[in-house]
């Protein structure tokens, strides 16, 4: 019984740690500490087009991975 409880707690802690670790990766920052946005079309047309849709007003393009991402918060 105690072994199952320990395993459950370890898995839960690992899942929480994974979520926290990847949360900061959602907002890439440049060398000055500002968030990186893609306001105009770049070489990755699809990524920037998705970011510019009205439903993704708070979206941005991660320049390191060239992936369109959306902020976890909404206004």
N, CA, C and O atoms as a Maestro MAE file, in Angstrom:
{
 s_m_m2io_version
 :::
 2.0.0
}

f_m_ct {
 s_m_title
 :::
 protein
 m_atom[300] {
  # First column is atom index #
  i_m_mmod_type
  r_m_x_coord
  r_m_y_coord
  r_m_z_coord
  i_m_residue_number
  s_m_chain_name
  s_m_pdb_residue_name
  s_m_pdb_atom_name
  i_m_atomic_number
  :::
  1 25 0.820 -1.187 0.000 1 A "UNK " " N  " 7
  2 3 0.000 0.000 0.000 1 A "UNK " " CA " 6
  3 2 0.867 1.255 0.000 1 A "UNK " " C  " 6
  4 15 0.614 2.179 -0.773 1 A "UNK " " O  " 8
  5 25 1.868 1.297 0.841 2 A "UNK " " N  " 7
  6 3 2.745 2.457 0.892 2 A "UNK " " CA " 6
  7 2 3.546 2.613 -0.392 2 A "UNK " " C  " 6
  8 15 3.839 3.730 -0.819 2 A "UNK " " O  " 8
  9 25 3.899 1.483 -1.006 3 A "UNK " " N  " 7
  10 3 4.659 1.530 -2.254 3 A "UNK " " CA " 6
  11 2 3.845 2.192 -3.360 3 A "UNK " " C  " 6
  12 15 4.385 2.981 -4.135 3 A "UNK " " O  " 8
  13 25 2.556 1.882 -3.443 4 A "UNK " " N  " 7
  14 3 1.687 2.491 -4.458 4 A "UNK " " CA " 6
  15 2 1.549 3.990 -4.222 4 A "UNK " " C  " 6
  16 15 1.553 4.779 -5.168 4 A "UNK " " O  " 8
  17 25 1.428 4.371 -2.976 5 A "UNK " " N  " 7
  18 3 1.308 5.789 -2.646 5 A "UNK " " CA " 6
  19 2 2.574 6.544 -3.032 5 A "UNK " " C  " 6
  20 15 2.500 7.643 -3.581 5 A "UNK " " O  " 8
  21 25 3.717 5.968 -2.750 6 A "UNK " " N  " 7
  22 3 4.990 6.598 -3.104 6 A "UNK " " CA " 6
  23 2 5.120 6.722 -4.618 6 A "UNK " " C  " 6
  24 15 5.548 7.765 -5.113 6 A "UNK " " O  " 8
  25 25 4.763 5.686 -5.354 7 A "UNK " " N  " 7
  26 3 4.825 5.742 -6.826 7 A "UNK " " CA " 6
  27 2 3.888 6.806 -7.369 7 A "UNK " " C  " 6
  28 15 4.256 7.552 -8.275 7 A "UNK " " O  " 8
  29 25 2.683 6.882 -6.825 8 A "UNK " " N  " 7
  30 3 1.721 7.886 -7.270 8 A "UNK " " CA " 6
  31 2 2.251 9.294 -7.024 8 A "UNK " " C  " 6
  32 15 2.141 10.160 -7.893 8 A "UNK " " O  " 8
  33 25 2.819 9.526 -5.858 9 A "UNK " " N  " 7
  34 3 3.364 10.848 -5.542 9 A "UNK " " CA " 6
  35 2 4.545 11.197 -6.444 9 A "UNK " " C  " 6
  36 15 4.676 12.343 -6.874 9 A "UNK " " O  " 8
  37 25 5.395 10.235 -6.731 10 A "UNK " " N  " 7
  38 3 6.548 10.488 -7.599 10 A "UNK " " CA " 6
  39 2 6.099 10.844 -9.015 10 A "UNK " " C  " 6
  40 15 6.648 11.760 -9.627 10 A "UNK " " O  " 8
  41 25 5.112 10.131 -9.533 11 A "UNK " " N  " 7
  42 3 4.604 10.424 -10.877 11 A "UNK " " CA " 6
  43 2 3.957 11.805 -10.911 11 A "UNK " " C  " 6
  44 15 4.151 12.558 -11.865 11 A "UNK " " O  " 8
  45 25 3.191 12.139 -9.880 12 A "UNK " " N  " 7
  46 3 2.549 13.447 -9.813 12 A "UNK " " CA " 6
  47 2 3.582 14.564 -9.771 12 A "UNK " " C  " 6
  48 15 3.433 15.568 -10.467 12 A "UNK " " O  " 8
  49 25 4.616 14.404 -8.973 13 A "UNK " " N  " 7
  50 3 5.669 15.417 -8.871 13 A "UNK " " CA " 6
  51 2 6.398 15.566 -10.202 13 A "UNK " " C  " 6
  52 15 6.729 16.682 -10.604 13 A "UNK " " O  " 8
  53 25 6.647 14.461 -10.882 14 A "UNK " " N  " 7
  54 3 7.310 14.527 -12.192 14 A "UNK " " CA " 6
  55 2 6.455 15.266 -13.213 14 A "UNK " " C  " 6
  56 15 6.975 16.064 -13.993 14 A "UNK " " O  " 8
  57 25 5.156 15.008 -13.217 15 A "UNK " " N  " 7
  58 3 4.266 15.697 -14.149 15 A "UNK " " CA " 6
  59 2 4.222 17.194 -13.874 15 A "UNK " " C  " 6
  60 15 4.267 17.998 -14.805 15 A "UNK " " O  " 8
  61 25 4.135 17.569 -12.613 16 A "UNK " " N  " 7
  62 3 4.124 18.987 -12.253 16 A "UNK " " CA " 6
  63 2 5.445 19.635 -12.648 16 A "UNK " " C  " 6
  64 15 5.452 20.754 -13.161 16 A "UNK " " O  " 8
  65 25 6.546 18.961 -12.420 17 A "UNK " " N  " 7
  66 3 7.854 19.491 -12.803 17 A "UNK " " CA " 6
  67 2 7.984 19.689 -14.294 17 A "UNK " " C  " 6
  68 15 8.579 20.670 -14.741 17 A "UNK " " O  " 8
  69 25 7.436 18.768 -15.075 18 A "UNK " " N  " 7
  70 3 7.481 18.893 -16.535 18 A "UNK " " CA " 6
  71 2 6.668 20.088 -17.003 18 A "UNK " " C  " 6
  72 15 7.112 20.837 -17.873 18 A "UNK " " O  " 8
  73 25 5.490 20.273 -16.439 19 A "UNK " " N  " 7
  74 3 4.646 21.411 -16.822 19 A "UNK " " CA " 6
  75 2 5.333 22.720 -16.473 19 A "UNK " " C  " 6
  76 15 5.329 23.649 -17.281 19 A "UNK " " O  " 8
  77 25 5.917 22.812 -15.300 20 A "UNK " " N  " 7
  78 3 6.596 24.042 -14.884 20 A "UNK " " CA " 6
  79 2 7.820 24.306 -15.747 20 A "UNK " " C  " 6
  80 15 8.105 25.458 -16.074 20 A "UNK " " O  " 8
  81 25 8.543 23.268 -16.119 21 A "UNK " " N  " 7
  82 3 9.760 23.438 -16.920 21 A "UNK " " CA " 6
  83 2 9.449 23.972 -18.307 21 A "UNK " " C  " 6
  84 15 10.200 24.796 -18.828 21 A "UNK " " O  " 8
  85 25 8.360 23.522 -18.917 22 A "UNK " " N  " 7
  86 3 8.033 23.951 -20.271 22 A "UNK " " CA " 6
  87 2 7.217 25.230 -20.304 22 A "UNK " " C  " 6
  88 15 7.022 25.800 -21.377 22 A "UNK " " O  " 8
  89 25 6.738 25.697 -19.165 23 A "UNK " " N  " 7
  90 3 5.940 26.922 -19.143 23 A "UNK " " CA " 6
  91 2 6.776 28.127 -19.548 23 A "UNK " " C  " 6
  92 15 6.285 28.994 -20.271 23 A "UNK " " O  " 8
  93 25 8.003 28.203 -19.111 24 A "UNK " " N  " 7
  94 3 8.859 29.342 -19.432 24 A "UNK " " CA " 6
  95 2 9.284 29.352 -20.888 24 A "UNK " " C  " 6
  96 15 9.627 30.404 -21.428 24 A "UNK " " O  " 8
  97 25 9.266 28.183 -21.533 25 A "UNK " " N  " 7
  98 3 9.677 28.102 -22.930 25 A "UNK " " CA " 6
  99 2 8.635 28.698 -23.866 25 A "UNK " " C  " 6
  100 15 8.912 28.892 -25.049 25 A "UNK " " O  " 8
  101 25 7.453 28.989 -23.361 26 A "UNK " " N  " 7
  102 3 6.381 29.521 -24.196 26 A "UNK " " CA " 6
  103 2 6.643 30.972 -24.569 26 A "UNK " " C  " 6
  104 15 6.129 31.438 -25.586 26 A "UNK " " O  " 8
  105 25 7.408 31.684 -23.799 27 A "UNK " " N  " 7
  106 3 7.667 33.091 -24.065 27 A "UNK " " CA " 6
  107 2 9.163 33.328 -24.302 27 A "UNK " " C  " 6
  108 15 9.891 33.685 -23.376 27 A "UNK " " O  " 8
  109 25 9.615 33.129 -25.533 28 A "UNK " " N  " 7
  110 3 11.041 33.366 -25.806 28 A "UNK " " CA " 6
  111 2 11.380 34.843 -25.698 28 A "UNK " " C  " 6
  112 15 10.556 35.696 -26.025 28 A "UNK " " O  " 8
  113 25 12.574 35.147 -25.246 29 A "UNK " " N  " 7
  114 3 12.990 36.540 -25.069 29 A "UNK " " CA " 6
  115 2 14.279 36.790 -25.845 29 A "UNK " " C  " 6
  116 15 15.104 35.897 -26.034 29 A "UNK " " O  " 8
  117 25 14.417 38.027 -26.281 30 A "UNK " " N  " 7
  118 3 15.624 38.388 -27.010 30 A "UNK " " CA " 6
  119 2 16.732 38.745 -26.030 30 A "UNK " " C  " 6
  120 15 16.588 38.559 -24.821 30 A "UNK " " O  " 8
  121 25 17.830 39.256 -26.554 31 A "UNK " " N  " 7
  122 3 18.983 39.558 -25.701 31 A "UNK " " CA " 6
  123 2 18.724 40.707 -24.733 31 A "UNK " " C  " 6
  124 15 19.466 40.882 -23.767 31 A "UNK " " O  " 8
  125 25 17.660 41.504 -24.989 32 A "UNK " " N  " 7
  126 3 17.339 42.625 -24.107 32 A "UNK " " CA " 6
  127 2 16.242 42.277 -23.106 32 A "UNK " " C  " 6
  128 15 15.828 43.127 -22.318 32 A "UNK " " O  " 8
  129 25 15.773 41.037 -23.135 33 A "UNK " " N  " 7
  130 3 14.758 40.601 -22.194 33 A "UNK " " CA " 6
  131 2 13.333 40.823 -22.652 33 A "UNK " " C  " 6
  132 15 12.398 40.556 -21.898 33 A "UNK " " O  " 8
  133 25 13.142 41.311 -23.882 34 A "UNK " " N  " 7
  134 3 11.796 41.548 -24.395 34 A "UNK " " CA " 6
  135 2 11.295 40.300 -25.112 34 A "UNK " " C  " 6
  136 15 12.081 39.528 -25.661 34 A "UNK " " O  " 8
  137 25 9.970 40.111 -25.100 35 A "UNK " " N  " 7
  138 3 9.388 38.969 -25.792 35 A "UNK " " CA " 6
  139 2 9.572 39.133 -27.295 35 A "UNK " " C  " 6
  140 15 9.512 40.244 -27.821 35 A "UNK " " O  " 8
  141 25 9.794 38.020 -27.975 36 A "UNK " " N  " 7
  142 3 10.027 38.049 -29.416 36 A "UNK " " CA " 6
  143 2 8.695 37.895 -30.131 36 A "UNK " " C  " 6
  144 15 8.007 36.889 -29.959 36 A "UNK " " O  " 8
  145 25 8.327 38.892 -30.937 37 A "UNK " " N  " 7
  146 3 7.099 38.851 -31.720 37 A "UNK " " CA " 6
  147 2 7.445 38.874 -33.198 37 A "UNK " " C  " 6
  148 15 8.510 39.358 -33.583 37 A "UNK " " O  " 8
  149 25 6.554 38.353 -34.025 38 A "UNK " " N  " 7
  150 3 6.721 38.386 -35.476 38 A "UNK " " CA " 6
  151 2 5.598 39.218 -36.073 38 A "UNK " " C  " 6
  152 15 4.599 38.643 -36.505 38 A "UNK " " O  " 8
  153 25 5.707 40.538 -36.120 39 A "UNK " " N  " 7
  154 3 4.622 41.363 -36.644 39 A "UNK " " CA " 6
  155 2 4.479 41.299 -38.153 39 A "UNK " " C  " 6
  156 15 3.391 41.569 -38.661 39 A "UNK " " O  " 8
  157 25 5.516 40.956 -38.889 40 A "UNK " " N  " 7
  158 3 5.445 40.901 -40.352 40 A "UNK " " CA " 6
  159 2 5.869 39.529 -40.844 40 A "UNK " " C  " 6
  160 15 6.451 38.742 -40.097 40 A "UNK " " O  " 8
  161 25 5.577 39.251 -42.093 41 A "UNK " " N  " 7
  162 3 5.882 37.945 -42.664 41 A "UNK " " CA " 6
  163 2 7.387 37.728 -42.750 41 A "UNK " " C  " 6
  164 15 8.139 38.622 -43.141 41 A "UNK " " O  " 8
  165 25 7.804 36.542 -42.384 42 A "UNK " " N  " 7
  166 3 9.206 36.171 -42.495 42 A "UNK " " CA " 6
  167 2 9.351 34.994 -43.430 42 A "UNK " " C  " 6
  168 15 8.508 34.782 -44.302 42 A "UNK " " O  " 8
  169 25 10.406 34.230 -43.260 43 A "UNK " " N  " 7
  170 3 10.610 33.081 -44.134 43 A "UNK " " CA " 6
  171 2 9.654 31.940 -43.812 43 A "UNK " " C  " 6
  172 15 9.447 31.058 -44.645 43 A "UNK " " O  " 8
  173 25 9.069 31.945 -42.617 44 A "UNK " " N  " 7
  174 3 8.075 30.933 -42.273 44 A "UNK " " CA " 6
  175 2 6.693 31.574 -42.386 44 A "UNK " " C  " 6
  176 15 6.152 32.062 -41.393 44 A "UNK " " O  " 8
  177 25 6.123 31.575 -43.587 45 A "UNK " " N  " 7
  178 3 4.861 32.264 -43.848 45 A "UNK " " CA " 6
  179 2 3.719 31.690 -43.009 45 A "UNK " " C  " 6
  180 15 2.894 32.438 -42.485 45 A "UNK " " O  " 8
  181 25 3.672 30.376 -42.886 46 A "UNK " " N  " 7
  182 3 2.573 29.738 -42.168 46 A "UNK " " CA " 6
  183 2 2.566 30.141 -40.698 46 A "UNK " " C  " 6
  184 15 1.512 30.439 -40.137 46 A "UNK " " O  " 8
  185 25 3.724 30.149 -40.084 47 A "UNK " " N  " 7
  186 3 3.826 30.488 -38.666 47 A "UNK " " CA " 6
  187 2 3.323 31.900 -38.414 47 A "UNK " " C  " 6
  188 15 2.518 32.118 -37.507 47 A "UNK " " O  " 8
  189 25 3.781 32.853 -39.195 48 A "UNK " " N  " 7
  190 3 3.393 34.239 -38.991 48 A "UNK " " CA " 6
  191 2 1.929 34.472 -39.328 48 A "UNK " " C  " 6
  192 15 1.267 35.287 -38.686 48 A "UNK " " O  " 8
  193 25 1.413 33.759 -40.340 49 A "UNK " " N  " 7
  194 3 0.004 33.914 -40.699 49 A "UNK " " CA " 6
  195 2 -0.897 33.452 -39.562 49 A "UNK " " C  " 6
  196 15 -1.912 34.088 -39.278 49 A "UNK " " O  " 8
  197 25 -0.537 32.358 -38.912 50 A "UNK " " N  " 7
  198 3 -1.327 31.873 -37.778 50 A "UNK " " CA " 6
  199 2 -1.274 32.883 -36.639 50 A "UNK " " C  " 6
  200 15 -2.286 33.125 -35.982 50 A "UNK " " O  " 8
  201 25 -0.131 33.463 -36.403 51 A "UNK " " N  " 7
  202 3 0.014 34.427 -35.310 51 A "UNK " " CA " 6
  203 2 -0.808 35.682 -35.555 51 A "UNK " " C  " 6
  204 15 -1.246 36.329 -34.604 51 A "UNK " " O  " 8
  205 25 -1.022 36.030 -36.812 52 A "UNK " " N  " 7
  206 3 -1.709 37.278 -37.123 52 A "UNK " " CA " 6
  207 2 -3.225 37.130 -37.192 52 A "UNK " " C  " 6
  208 15 -3.918 38.130 -37.375 52 A "UNK " " O  " 8
  209 25 -3.759 35.931 -37.053 53 A "UNK " " N  " 7
  210 3 -5.210 35.761 -37.063 53 A "UNK " " CA " 6
  211 2 -5.827 36.456 -35.856 53 A "UNK " " C  " 6
  212 15 -5.191 36.590 -34.811 53 A "UNK " " O  " 8
  213 25 -7.050 36.888 -36.009 54 A "UNK " " N  " 7
  214 3 -7.707 37.632 -34.929 54 A "UNK " " CA " 6
  215 2 -7.846 36.802 -33.660 54 A "UNK " " C  " 6
  216 15 -7.803 37.352 -32.559 54 A "UNK " " O  " 8
  217 25 -8.011 35.498 -33.791 55 A "UNK " " N  " 7
  218 3 -8.136 34.648 -32.613 55 A "UNK " " CA " 6
  219 2 -6.825 34.467 -31.869 55 A "UNK " " C  " 6
  220 15 -6.813 33.988 -30.736 55 A "UNK " " O  " 8
  221 25 -5.719 34.848 -32.501 56 A "UNK " " N  " 7
  222 3 -4.400 34.689 -31.890 56 A "UNK " " CA " 6
  223 2 -3.724 36.053 -31.748 56 A "UNK " " C  " 6
  224 15 -2.546 36.198 -32.074 56 A "UNK " " O  " 8
  225 25 -4.454 37.041 -31.270 57 A "UNK " " N  " 7
  226 3 -3.899 38.385 -31.149 57 A "UNK " " CA " 6
  227 2 -2.698 38.419 -30.213 57 A "UNK " " C  " 6
  228 15 -1.806 39.253 -30.368 57 A "UNK " " O  " 8
  229 25 -2.679 37.526 -29.261 58 A "UNK " " N  " 7
  230 3 -1.574 37.501 -28.302 58 A "UNK " " CA " 6
  231 2 -0.551 36.435 -28.667 58 A "UNK " " C  " 6
  232 15 0.301 36.081 -27.851 58 A "UNK " " O  " 8
  233 25 -0.634 35.923 -29.893 59 A "UNK " " N  " 7
  234 3 0.315 34.909 -30.335 59 A "UNK " " CA " 6
  235 2 1.621 35.526 -30.797 59 A "UNK " " C  " 6
  236 15 1.686 36.724 -31.074 59 A "UNK " " O  " 8
  237 25 2.636 34.729 -30.877 60 A "UNK " " N  " 7
  238 3 3.932 35.200 -31.354 60 A "UNK " " CA " 6
  239 2 4.694 34.040 -31.963 60 A "UNK " " C  " 6
  240 15 4.364 32.876 -31.736 60 A "UNK " " O  " 8
  241 25 5.699 34.361 -32.727 61 A "UNK " " N  " 7
  242 3 6.504 33.353 -33.399 61 A "UNK " " CA " 6
  243 2 7.811 33.182 -32.632 61 A "UNK " " C  " 6
  244 15 8.553 34.144 -32.433 61 A "UNK " " O  " 8
  245 25 8.086 31.966 -32.208 62 A "UNK " " N  " 7
  246 3 9.336 31.666 -31.517 62 A "UNK " " CA " 6
  247 2 10.453 31.640 -32.557 62 A "UNK " " C  " 6
  248 15 10.515 30.724 -33.377 62 A "UNK " " O  " 8
  249 25 11.324 32.626 -32.531 63 A "UNK " " N  " 7
  250 3 12.368 32.754 -33.542 63 A "UNK " " CA " 6
  251 2 13.382 31.623 -33.470 63 A "UNK " " C  " 6
  252 15 13.976 31.258 -34.484 63 A "UNK " " O  " 8
  253 25 13.584 31.069 -32.292 64 A "UNK " " N  " 7
  254 3 14.572 29.993 -32.163 64 A "UNK " " CA " 6
  255 2 14.118 28.737 -32.888 64 A "UNK " " C  " 6
  256 15 14.898 28.101 -33.597 64 A "UNK " " O  " 8
  257 25 12.834 28.380 -32.703 65 A "UNK " " N  " 7
  258 3 12.301 27.170 -33.322 65 A "UNK " " CA " 6
  259 2 11.386 27.475 -34.491 65 A "UNK " " C  " 6
  260 15 10.906 26.557 -35.157 65 A "UNK " " O  " 8
  261 25 11.139 28.746 -34.750 66 A "UNK " " N  " 7
  262 3 10.200 29.204 -35.778 66 A "UNK " " CA " 6
  263 2 8.862 28.492 -35.626 66 A "UNK " " C  " 6
  264 15 8.351 27.892 -36.572 66 A "UNK " " O  " 8
  265 25 8.305 28.566 -34.421 67 A "UNK " " N  " 7
  266 3 7.006 27.967 -34.150 67 A "UNK " " CA " 6
  267 2 6.068 29.034 -33.623 67 A "UNK " " C  " 6
  268 15 6.452 29.858 -32.793 67 A "UNK " " O  " 8
  269 25 4.836 29.013 -34.110 68 A "UNK " " N  " 7
  270 3 3.844 29.958 -33.614 68 A "UNK " " CA " 6
  271 2 3.311 29.456 -32.279 68 A "UNK " " C  " 6
  272 15 2.909 28.299 -32.158 68 A "UNK " " O  " 8
  273 25 3.311 30.319 -31.292 69 A "UNK " " N  " 7
  274 3 2.830 29.947 -29.971 69 A "UNK " " CA " 6
  275 2 1.848 31.003 -29.493 69 A "UNK " " C  " 6
  276 15 1.841 32.128 -29.993 69 A "UNK " " O  " 8
  277 25 1.032 30.641 -28.537 70 A "UNK " " N  " 7
  278 3 0.028 31.544 -28.005 70 A "UNK " " CA " 6
  279 2 0.253 31.678 -26.511 70 A "UNK " " C  " 6
  280 15 0.525 30.691 -25.829 70 A "UNK " " O  " 8
  281 25 0.139 32.908 -25.998 71 A "UNK " " N  " 7
  282 3 0.295 33.134 -24.563 71 A "UNK " " CA " 6
  283 2 -0.756 32.341 -23.799 71 A "UNK " " C  " 6
  284 15 -1.871 32.151 -24.285 71 A "UNK " " O  " 8
  285 25 -0.411 31.890 -22.632 72 A "UNK " " N  " 7
  286 3 -1.332 31.102 -21.824 72 A "UNK " " CA " 6
  287 2 -2.407 31.972 -21.183 72 A "UNK " " C  " 6
  288 15 -3.411 31.444 -20.703 72 A "UNK " " O  " 8
  289 25 -2.226 33.283 -21.161 73 A "UNK " " N  " 7
  290 3 -3.217 34.177 -20.574 73 A "UNK " " CA " 6
  291 2 -3.989 34.880 -21.686 73 A "UNK " " C  " 6
  292 15 -3.513 34.975 -22.817 73 A "UNK " " O  " 8
  293 25 -5.190 35.376 -21.355 74 A "UNK " " N  " 7
  294 3 -6.008 36.112 -22.324 74 A "UNK " " CA " 6
  295 2 -6.442 37.432 -21.715 74 A "UNK " " C  " 6
  296 15 -6.533 37.567 -20.495 74 A "UNK " " O  " 8
  297 25 -6.702 38.379 -22.555 75 A "UNK " " N  " 7
  298 3 -7.168 39.695 -22.088 75 A "UNK " " CA " 6
  299 2 -8.605 39.877 -22.473 75 A "UNK " " C  " 6
  300 15 -9.196 40.916 -22.178 75 A "UNK " " O  " 8
  :::
 }
 m_bond[299] {
  # First column is bond index #
  i_m_from
  i_m_to
  i_m_order
  :::
  1 1 2 1
  2 2 3 1
  3 3 4 2
  4 3 5 1
  5 5 6 1
  6 6 7 1
  7 7 8 2
  8 7 9 1
  9 9 10 1
  10 10 11 1
  11 11 12 2
  12 11 13 1
  13 13 14 1
  14 14 15 1
  15 15 16 2
  16 15 17 1
  17 17 18 1
  18 18 19 1
  19 19 20 2
  20 19 21 1
  21 21 22 1
  22 22 23 1
  23 23 24 2
  24 23 25 1
  25 25 26 1
  26 26 27 1
  27 27 28 2
  28 27 29 1
  29 29 30 1
  30 30 31 1
  31 31 32 2
  32 31 33 1
  33 33 34 1
  34 34 35 1
  35 35 36 2
  36 35 37 1
  37 37 38 1
  38 38 39 1
  39 39 40 2
  40 39 41 1
  41 41 42 1
  42 42 43 1
  43 43 44 2
  44 43 45 1
  45 45 46 1
  46 46 47 1
  47 47 48 2
  48 47 49 1
  49 49 50 1
  50 50 51 1
  51 51 52 2
  52 51 53 1
  53 53 54 1
  54 54 55 1
  55 55 56 2
  56 55 57 1
  57 57 58 1
  58 58 59 1
  59 59 60 2
  60 59 61 1
  61 61 62 1
  62 62 63 1
  63 63 64 2
  64 63 65 1
  65 65 66 1
  66 66 67 1
  67 67 68 2
  68 67 69 1
  69 69 70 1
  70 70 71 1
  71 71 72 2
  72 71 73 1
  73 73 74 1
  74 74 75 1
  75 75 76 2
  76 75 77 1
  77 77 78 1
  78 78 79 1
  79 79 80 2
  80 79 81 1
  81 81 82 1
  82 82 83 1
  83 83 84 2
  84 83 85 1
  85 85 86 1
  86 86 87 1
  87 87 88 2
  88 87 89 1
  89 89 90 1
  90 90 91 1
  91 91 92 2
  92 91 93 1
  93 93 94 1
  94 94 95 1
  95 95 96 2
  96 95 97 1
  97 97 98 1
  98 98 99 1
  99 99 100 2
  100 99 101 1
  101 101 102 1
  102 102 103 1
  103 103 104 2
  104 103 105 1
  105 105 106 1
  106 106 107 1
  107 107 108 2
  108 107 109 1
  109 109 110 1
  110 110 111 1
  111 111 112 2
  112 111 113 1
  113 113 114 1
  114 114 115 1
  115 115 116 2
  116 115 117 1
  117 117 118 1
  118 118 119 1
  119 119 120 2
  120 119 121 1
  121 121 122 1
  122 122 123 1
  123 123 124 2
  124 123 125 1
  125 125 126 1
  126 126 127 1
  127 127 128 2
  128 127 129 1
  129 129 130 1
  130 130 131 1
  131 131 132 2
  132 131 133 1
  133 133 134 1
  134 134 135 1
  135 135 136 2
  136 135 137 1
  137 137 138 1
  138 138 139 1
  139 139 140 2
  140 139 141 1
  141 141 142 1
  142 142 143 1
  143 143 144 2
  144 143 145 1
  145 145 146 1
  146 146 147 1
  147 147 148 2
  148 147 149 1
  149 149 150 1
  150 150 151 1
  151 151 152 2
  152 151 153 1
  153 153 154 1
  154 154 155 1
  155 155 156 2
  156 155 157 1
  157 157 158 1
  158 158 159 1
  159 159 160 2
  160 159 161 1
  161 161 162 1
  162 162 163 1
  163 163 164 2
  164 163 165 1
  165 165 166 1
  166 166 167 1
  167 167 168 2
  168 167 169 1
  169 169 170 1
  170 170 171 1
  171 171 172 2
  172 171 173 1
  173 173 174 1
  174 174 175 1
  175 175 176 2
  176 175 177 1
  177 177 178 1
  178 178 179 1
  179 179 180 2
  180 179 181 1
  181 181 182 1
  182 182 183 1
  183 183 184 2
  184 183 185 1
  185 185 186 1
  186 186 187 1
  187 187 188 2
  188 187 189 1
  189 189 190 1
  190 190 191 1
  191 191 192 2
  192 191 193 1
  193 193 194 1
  194 194 195 1
  195 195 196 2
  196 195 197 1
  197 197 198 1
  198 198 199 1
  199 199 200 2
  200 199 201 1
  201 201 202 1
  202 202 203 1
  203 203 204 2
  204 203 205 1
  205 205 206 1
  206 206 207 1
  207 207 208 2
  208 207 209 1
  209 209 210 1
  210 210 211 1
  211 211 212 2
  212 211 213 1
  213 213 214 1
  214 214 215 1
  215 215 216 2
  216 215 217 1
  217 217 218 1
  218 218 219 1
  219 219 220 2
  220 219 221 1
  221 221 222 1
  222 222 223 1
  223 223 224 2
  224 223 225 1
  225 225 226 1
  226 226 227 1
  227 227 228 2
  228 227 229 1
  229 229 230 1
  230 230 231 1
  231 231 232 2
  232 231 233 1
  233 233 234 1
  234 234 235 1
  235 235 236 2
  236 235 237 1
  237 237 238 1
  238 238 239 1
  239 239 240 2
  240 239 241 1
  241 241 242 1
  242 242 243 1
  243 243 244 2
  244 243 245 1
  245 245 246 1
  246 246 247 1
  247 247 248 2
  248 247 249 1
  249 249 250 1
  250 250 251 1
  251 251 252 2
  252 251 253 1
  253 253 254 1
  254 254 255 1
  255 255 256 2
  256 255 257 1
  257 257 258 1
  258 258 259 1
  259 259 260 2
  260 259 261 1
  261 261 262 1
  262 262 263 1
  263 263 264 2
  264 263 265 1
  265 265 266 1
  266 266 267 1
  267 267 268 2
  268 267 269 1
  269 269 270 1
  270 270 271 1
  271 271 272 2
  272 271 273 1
  273 273 274 1
  274 274 275 1
  275 275 276 2
  276 275 277 1
  277 277 278 1
  278 278 279 1
  279 279 280 2
  280 279 281 1
  281 281 282 1
  282 282 283 1
  283 283 284 2
  284 283 285 1
  285 285 286 1
  286 286 287 1
  287 287 288 2
  288 287 289 1
  289 289 290 1
  290 290 291 1
  291 291 292 2
  292 291 293 1
  293 293 294 1
  294 294 295 1
  295 295 296 2
  296 295 297 1
  297 297 298 1
  298 298 299 1
  299 299 300 2
  :::
 }
}
